[in-house]
Amino acid sequence: MAIEPQALEQLPPVGHVRVVYLGPVSPHWEVHGVFGERQTVDEFRQRAIARLQLLPPHDPQFRRNRERVVRDAERENLILDWDLGYTEGDE
């Protein structure tokens, strides 16, 4: 039985994850679990790192992969924060 989108929006988040840009030297990214079930956060971390591993934030592919990471977090009902080392408007 599928959960309706309205009901899904009312569910509390199952975790909180922070994606941090480390700089121009590889590895570029770390994914930290703030709270939530360890297995859920670890599985999300693996998928996010696979999408972002070799991409700095100024790479055009980063925007597409970032959207995929955001959609993945929404599907898993995770809160997602990005720490890119600058504010979004400074790009």
C-alpha positions as CSV (number, residue, x, y, z in Angstrom):
1,M,0.0,0.0,0.0
2,A,1.5,3.3,-1.1
3,I,1.6,6.4,1.1
4,E,-0.1,9.4,-0.4
5,P,2.1,12.5,-0.9
6,Q,0.1,14.6,1.6
7,A,0.6,12.0,4.3
8,L,4.3,11.7,3.5
9,E,4.8,15.4,4.0
10,Q,3.3,15.1,7.6
11,L,5.7,12.4,8.6
12,P,8.6,13.5,10.8
13,P,12.1,13.3,9.2
14,V,14.0,10.1,9.9
15,G,17.4,11.8,9.9
16,H,19.5,14.8,9.3
17,V,22.5,14.9,7.0
18,R,25.1,17.6,6.3
19,V,27.1,17.5,3.0
20,V,30.4,19.5,3.4
21,Y,32.7,20.6,0.6
22,L,36.3,20.1,1.8
23,G,38.1,22.1,-0.9
24,P,39.8,21.6,-4.3
25,V,41.9,18.6,-3.3
26,S,40.2,15.2,-3.6
27,P,38.2,13.9,-1.8
28,H,36.0,17.0,-2.2
29,W,33.1,15.9,0.0
30,E,32.2,14.5,3.4
31,V,28.7,13.5,4.4
32,H,28.0,13.7,8.2
33,G,24.9,12.3,9.9
34,V,23.6,14.7,12.5
35,F,20.9,12.3,13.7
36,G,18.9,9.3,12.5
37,E,19.3,5.6,12.1
38,R,22.9,4.7,11.3
39,Q,22.1,2.3,8.5
40,T,19.8,4.8,6.7
41,V,22.4,7.6,7.0
42,D,25.3,5.3,5.9
43,E,23.4,4.1,2.8
44,F,22.5,7.7,1.9
45,R,26.2,8.7,2.4
46,Q,27.4,6.0,0.0
47,R,24.9,7.2,-2.7
48,A,25.7,10.9,-2.2
49,I,29.5,10.4,-2.3
50,A,29.1,8.2,-5.4
51,R,27.4,11.2,-7.1
52,L,29.7,13.9,-5.9
53,Q,33.1,12.3,-5.4
54,L,35.1,14.0,-8.1
55,L,33.0,17.1,-8.6
56,P,33.9,20.5,-7.2
57,P,30.9,22.9,-6.8
58,H,31.9,25.0,-9.8
59,D,31.6,22.0,-12.2
60,P,28.4,22.0,-14.4
61,Q,27.8,18.4,-13.6
62,F,27.7,19.3,-9.9
63,R,24.3,21.0,-10.3
64,R,22.7,18.0,-11.9
65,N,24.1,15.6,-9.3
66,R,23.2,17.9,-6.5
67,E,19.6,17.8,-7.6
68,R,19.8,14.0,-7.6
69,V,21.1,14.0,-4.0
70,V,18.3,16.4,-2.9
71,R,15.7,14.1,-4.5
72,D,17.3,11.1,-2.8
73,A,17.1,12.8,0.6
74,E,13.5,13.7,0.0
75,R,12.6,10.1,-0.9
76,E,14.4,8.9,2.3
77,N,12.7,11.7,4.3
78,L,16.0,13.1,5.5
79,I,16.8,16.8,6.3
80,L,19.7,17.8,4.0
81,D,22.1,20.7,4.6
82,W,24.9,21.9,2.3
83,D,28.1,23.5,3.5
84,L,29.8,24.7,0.3
85,G,32.2,27.1,2.1
86,Y,30.3,30.1,0.6
87,T,26.8,31.4,0.6
88,E,24.6,30.3,-2.4
89,G,24.4,33.9,-3.8
90,D,28.2,34.3,-4.0
91,E,28.5,31.8,-6.9
